[in-house]
Amino acid sequence: MPKAARKPCRFPGCGALVEYNELYCAAHKQQESTQKAEVNRKYDDNRPERHRFYRSAEWNKARRRFLARHPLCELCLRENRIVPAVVVDHIKEIADGGALLDERNFQALCSTCHNRKTAEERRRRTGT
């Protein structure tokens, strides 16, 4: 079976053709990787200090333990849907004084419910 057709490099203005499973040509692959790393570094530098907690071993252990005991999304269960939980959410946000590692402040959510809850909280906080 023949391979898929080659396609243009995604770098703006570059017309070089790359294999179907590649995004950038050899000339732009490293440049794009460097730019992406810089954007991520700036993003992390601008995040509040409390977000560093989510990369700690203590949080990862608590998160794994909680998801093992609560494998389904709690909000979806209330609507009689069975959806795996992938996020441990703080019911009361840390920014609002919620406890970091108190399991009574945790709830297991799917990505969709977590994103919806976070967006609602952000709107409430900013008043938009």
Buried (B, 14 or more C-beta within 10 A) or exposed (E): EEEEEEEEBEBEEBEEEBEEEBEBBEEBBEEBEEEEEEEEEEEEEEEEEEEEEEEEEEBEEBBEEBBEEBEBBBBBBEEEEEBEBBBBBBEEBBEEEBEBBEEEBBBBBBEBBBEEBBEEEEEEEEEE
